[in-house]
Amino acid sequence: AQPADLTLSGTASDLYLAVWNRGDDSRIETTGELSVLDAWRERHRFRWPRARDEDEARAQRMGLAR
């Protein structure tokens, strides 16, 4: 097996936040090419779902409400 280009070490909660592009990376240790992490962040964008009432209000404004 090939060695990893980048490894991240830290607590489970800090690593979880890093994967979701949240939190403070100063608590995560990195080994390897930091450009891999930069590429991840550029290519992976997560959108949190909106609340249902926000979607319904938007539909009403657009004249799409049932």
Accessible surface in RSA format (square Angstrom, percent):
REM  Atomic radii and reference values for relative SASA: ProtOr
REM  Chains: A
REM  Algorithm: Lee & Richards
REM  Probe-radius: 1.40
REM  Slices: 20
REM RES _ NUM      All-atoms   Total-Side   Main-Chain    Non-polar    All polar
REM                ABS   REL    ABS   REL    ABS   REL    ABS   REL    ABS   REL
RES ALA A   1   158.08 145.4  64.73  99.9  93.36 212.4  82.55 116.2  75.54 200.1
RES GLN A   2   166.63  93.2 141.50 103.4  25.13  59.8  55.00 117.1 111.63  84.7
RES PRO A   3   117.28  85.5  94.74  86.4  22.54  81.9 106.14  87.6  11.14  69.3
RES ALA A   4    70.52  64.8  32.41  50.0  38.11  86.7  42.97  60.5  27.55  73.0
RES ASP A   5   100.46  70.4  87.97  87.6  12.49  29.5  14.08  33.1  86.38  86.1
RES LEU A   6    27.40  15.3   7.84   5.6  19.56  49.2   7.97   5.6  19.43  52.3
RES THR A   7    65.40  46.5  60.50  61.3   4.90  11.7  57.75  77.6   7.65  11.6
RES LEU A   8    54.67  30.4  31.64  22.6  23.04  57.9  31.64  22.2  23.04  62.0
RES SER A   9    57.16  48.3  53.08  70.8   4.09   9.4  27.29  58.1  29.87  41.9
RES GLY A  10    41.10  50.7   0.00   N/A  41.10  50.7  18.66  51.2  22.45  50.3
RES THR A  11    78.23  55.6  68.87  69.8   9.36  22.3  76.84 103.2   1.39   2.1
RES ALA A  12    87.59  80.5  70.34 108.5  17.25  39.2  76.05 107.1  11.53  30.5
RES SER A  13    72.01  60.9  63.39  84.6   8.63  19.9  50.37 107.3  21.64  30.3
RES ASP A  14    14.82  10.4  12.58  12.5   2.23   5.3   1.65   3.9  13.17  13.1
RES LEU A  15    49.20  27.4  49.01  35.1   0.19   0.5  49.20  34.6   0.00   0.0
RES TYR A  16   128.96  60.2 122.98  70.0   5.99  15.6  97.50  73.3  31.46  38.8
RES LEU A  17    70.76  39.4  70.76  50.6   0.00   0.0  70.76  49.7   0.00   0.0
RES ALA A  18     2.22   2.0   1.05   1.6   1.17   2.7   1.64   2.3   0.58   1.5
RES VAL A  19    67.62  44.5  65.41  59.2   2.21   5.3  67.62  58.8   0.00   0.0
RES TRP A  20    71.94  28.9  71.02  34.4   0.92   2.2  64.25  34.3   7.68  12.5
RES ASN A  21    40.91  28.2  18.85  18.2  22.05  53.1  21.17  51.0  19.74  19.1
RES ARG A  22   101.33  42.5  92.62  47.2   8.71  20.7  42.89  58.6  58.44  35.4
RES GLY A  23    58.41  72.0   0.00   N/A  58.41  72.0  20.76  57.0  37.66  84.3
RES ASP A  24    90.95  63.7  75.09  74.7  15.86  37.5  35.45  83.4  55.50  55.3
RES ASP A  25    51.89  36.3  42.35  42.2   9.54  22.5  29.44  69.3  22.45  22.4
RES SER A  26    95.11  80.4  52.24  69.7  42.87  98.7  54.97 117.1  40.14  56.2
RES ARG A  27   158.46  66.5 136.27  69.5  22.18  52.8  47.06  64.3 111.40  67.5
RES ILE A  28    20.06  11.4   5.89   4.4  14.16  34.1   6.25   4.5  13.81  37.5
RES GLU A  29   129.82  74.5 124.18  93.9   5.64  13.4  44.44  86.0  85.38  69.7
RES THR A  30    56.18  40.0  28.39  28.8  27.79  66.2  10.39  13.9  45.80  69.2
RES THR A  31    96.83  68.9  90.56  91.8   6.27  14.9  66.33  89.1  30.51  46.1
RES GLY A  32    53.96  66.5   0.00   N/A  53.96  66.5  26.06  71.5  27.90  62.5
RES GLU A  33   107.75  61.9 106.10  80.3   1.64   3.9  33.31  64.4  74.44  60.8
RES LEU A  34    97.99  54.6  93.49  66.9   4.49  11.3  93.49  65.7   4.49  12.1
RES SER A  35    69.01  58.3  60.87  81.2   8.14  18.8  45.92  97.8  23.09  32.3
RES VAL A  36    61.37  40.4  57.40  52.0   3.97   9.6  60.22  52.3   1.15   3.1
RES LEU A  37    21.28  11.8  20.46  14.6   0.82   2.1  21.28  14.9   0.00   0.0
RES ASP A  38    77.94  54.6  75.50  75.1   2.44   5.8  19.89  46.8  58.04  57.9
RES ALA A  39    27.87  25.6  25.09  38.7   2.78   6.3  27.28  38.4   0.58   1.5
RES TRP A  40    83.81  33.6  78.99  38.2   4.82  11.3  82.14  43.8   1.67   2.7
RES ARG A  41    60.05  25.2  59.91  30.5   0.15   0.3  33.39  45.6  26.66  16.2
RES GLU A  42   126.18  72.4 107.14  81.1  19.03  45.3  35.90  69.4  90.28  73.7
RES ARG A  43   181.21  76.1 148.19  75.5  33.02  78.6  57.56  78.7 123.65  74.9
RES HIS A  44    68.80  37.6  65.65  45.6   3.15   8.1  44.29  45.6  24.50  28.5
RES ARG A  45   168.83  70.9 141.37  72.1  27.46  65.4  68.04  93.0 100.79  61.1
RES PHE A  46    71.21  35.6  50.16  31.1  21.05  54.8  52.25  31.7  18.96  54.3
RES ARG A  47   208.34  87.5 176.82  90.1  31.53  75.1  73.85 100.9 134.49  81.5
RES TRP A  48   132.93  53.3 114.41  55.4  18.51  43.5 112.31  59.9  20.62  33.4
RES PRO A  49   121.51  88.6  90.89  82.8  30.63 111.3 101.96  84.2  19.55 121.5
RES ARG A  50   120.44  50.6  96.36  49.1  24.08  57.3  47.57  65.0  72.87  44.2
RES ALA A  51    50.50  46.4  36.18  55.8  14.32  32.6  47.21  66.5   3.28   8.7
RES ARG A  52   188.54  79.2 177.56  90.5  10.97  26.1  69.66  95.2 118.88  72.0
RES ASP A  53    97.52  68.3  91.04  90.6   6.48  15.3  39.36  92.6  58.16  58.0
RES GLU A  54    91.80  52.7  83.27  63.0   8.53  20.3  37.41  72.4  54.39  44.4
RES ASP A  55    60.26  42.2  54.64  54.4   5.62  13.3  25.13  59.2  35.13  35.0
RES GLU A  56    85.02  48.8  81.82  61.9   3.20   7.6  39.12  75.7  45.89  37.5
RES ALA A  57    40.57  37.3  37.14  57.3   3.43   7.8  39.19  55.2   1.39   3.7
RES ARG A  58   118.89  49.9 118.89  60.6   0.00   0.0  20.19  27.6  98.70  59.8
RES ALA A  59    27.71  25.5  25.32  39.1   2.39   5.4  27.36  38.5   0.35   0.9
RES GLN A  60   122.58  68.5 104.11  76.1  18.47  44.0  22.96  48.9  99.62  75.6
RES ARG A  61   182.11  76.5 141.42  72.1  40.69  96.9  80.25 109.7 101.86  61.7
RES MET A  62   111.27  57.6  79.49  52.6  31.78  75.7  83.94  71.4  27.33  36.2
RES GLY A  63    65.09  80.3   0.00   N/A  65.09  80.3  34.76  95.4  30.33  67.9
RES LEU A  64   119.53  66.6  97.07  69.4  22.46  56.5 101.54  71.3  17.98  48.4
RES ALA A  65    51.65  47.5  22.99  35.5  28.65  65.2  26.47  37.3  25.18  66.7
RES ARG A  66   278.55 117.0 203.72 103.8  74.83 178.2 109.69 149.9 168.86 102.3
END  Absolute sums over single chains surface
CHAIN  1 A     5954.0       4759.7       1194.3       3220.0       2734.0
END  Absolute sums over all chains
TOTAL          5954.0       4759.7       1194.3       3220.0       2734.0
